[in-house]
Amino acid sequence: MTTGKAETTGGPDRSLTDRRLLILVAEDVPVIHDVIELSLRPFKADYLFITDGQEVLDALEDTIPDLVLLDIALPGVDGWEVLRQMRANPRLSDVPVVVITAHGPGIEQDLMALGANAYLDKPFLPSALRLIVKHLL
Amino acid sequence: MRANPAMTDETPTIDSNEQAGKARRLRILIVEDVLMIHEVVERSLSDLKAEFISVRDGLTALDEIEEVLPDLIILDLALPVLDGWEVLRRLQSDQRTSGIPVVVMTAHGQSGLEQDVKTLGASAYIDKPFRPSDLRSAVDHVLGLT
C-alpha cells in the first residue's frame, strides 16, 4: 500500500459563538441535499451528506451527529435498518432522527415505534422541516 | 498538558482580536484514514485559528510531523501502513516530537485502552463514535484553552 500526501487547509476565521450543529443527511437524491441545506439555513450547521445506508452506519461508527435526517428508502441498507441499529446502540440511541418518507400515510406509527422522533412526507415544505428541527433541538 | 518543545517567539496564540493576524496559526495534524472524519474534525475545531493538515496513514503522519512539528495531533489508532500505536511510540522516542500534544481517537468498546495510550504519551483520549463537542473539549483541555 502506498502512502498518501498531506493536504493542508487554512481554517476559516470564526469568532467564538454557539457551537455549530452537525447534521447527517441520509438521502440518495442529491437535489434534496440542497433543499435541506437551504431550508435549514437559519441554523448554524455543518452537514454530512450520505447517499447509502451502509455508509451511514459506517459514519455513525466514527461520529455522533446532533441530528439525523433519514430517508427511509435508502439504497444498500435501508432507512428502517439504519434506525433500528441506531436505537440499539447506546451511544446513538439519543440522537434525534427525522425520517423523510415518500411512502404516504400508514407507516408513521411503525416509525415512531422504532424510535424516530419525527417524520416528514415528501414533498415537504422547508418551513415544516425548520419547525421540526427547531422543536427537536 | 506537556510543554511543546517547538515553542519559540512564534508561539501560536488563540486571539480573536485584530492582532490575531500577526500570530502564527495553530497547526493541527489530523491522522485518520476516513476522509469524512477529517471534515468532522475540522468543523469541530473551526473556531480555532488553525491550519489543518490531513494525512491518512501512519507513515505519512510521521513524515509530516518531522517536517512541520504541528502544535497538536489528532490521531486515530486504526490506521493503514503504520498504526496509531506505532506512531505514538515513535513520537515518544524522539525528543523533537515527544512534547507534541496528541489526542487519540479509538473505537468504542476496547476497554483498558485509555491507560495504555496515555502510558504511550497521549495527552487525551476520545472514544469513537465521538461528538464534535467532546473532541473540542479534549482539544481545549490539551491546549490549555479551558
Chai-1 contact restraints between the chains, C-beta under 6 A:
chainA,res_idxA,chainB,res_idxB,connection_type,confidence,min_distance_angstrom,max_distance_angstrom,comment,restraint_id
A,M1,B,P80,contact,1.0,0.0,6.0,A-B,restraint_1
A,M1,B,V81,contact,1.0,0.0,6.0,A-B,restraint_2
A,T3,B,D57,contact,1.0,0.0,6.0,A-B,restraint_3
A,T3,B,L59,contact,1.0,0.0,6.0,A-B,restraint_4
A,T3,B,T60,contact,1.0,0.0,6.0,A-B,restraint_5
A,T3,B,V81,contact,1.0,0.0,6.0,A-B,restraint_6
A,G4,B,R56,contact,1.0,0.0,6.0,A-B,restraint_7
A,G4,B,T60,contact,1.0,0.0,6.0,A-B,restraint_8
A,A6,B,I53,contact,1.0,0.0,6.0,A-B,restraint_9
A,A6,B,V55,contact,1.0,0.0,6.0,A-B,restraint_10
A,A6,B,E64,contact,1.0,0.0,6.0,A-B,restraint_11
A,E7,B,S54,contact,1.0,0.0,6.0,A-B,restraint_12
A,T8,B,I53,contact,1.0,0.0,6.0,A-B,restraint_13
A,T9,B,F52,contact,1.0,0.0,6.0,A-B,restraint_14
A,G10,B,E51,contact,1.0,0.0,6.0,A-B,restraint_15
A,G11,B,A50,contact,1.0,0.0,6.0,A-B,restraint_16
A,G11,B,F52,contact,1.0,0.0,6.0,A-B,restraint_17
A,P12,B,S46,contact,1.0,0.0,6.0,A-B,restraint_18
A,R14,B,S46,contact,1.0,0.0,6.0,A-B,restraint_19
A,R14,B,D47,contact,1.0,0.0,6.0,A-B,restraint_20
A,S15,B,S16,contact,1.0,0.0,6.0,A-B,restraint_21
A,L16,B,D47,contact,1.0,0.0,6.0,A-B,restraint_22
A,L22,B,P132,contact,1.0,0.0,6.0,A-B,restraint_23
A,D46,B,R43,contact,1.0,0.0,6.0,A-B,restraint_24
A,A59,B,M36,contact,1.0,0.0,6.0,A-B,restraint_25
A,L60,B,P129,contact,1.0,0.0,6.0,A-B,restraint_26
A,E61,B,P129,contact,1.0,0.0,6.0,A-B,restraint_27
A,D62,B,V34,contact,1.0,0.0,6.0,A-B,restraint_28
A,D62,B,I37,contact,1.0,0.0,6.0,A-B,restraint_29
A,D62,B,K128,contact,1.0,0.0,6.0,A-B,restraint_30
A,D62,B,P129,contact,1.0,0.0,6.0,A-B,restraint_31
A,T63,B,V40,contact,1.0,0.0,6.0,A-B,restraint_32
A,T63,B,P129,contact,1.0,0.0,6.0,A-B,restraint_33
A,T63,B,F130,contact,1.0,0.0,6.0,A-B,restraint_34
A,I64,B,P129,contact,1.0,0.0,6.0,A-B,restraint_35
A,I64,B,R131,contact,1.0,0.0,6.0,A-B,restraint_36
A,R91,B,P129,contact,1.0,0.0,6.0,A-B,restraint_37
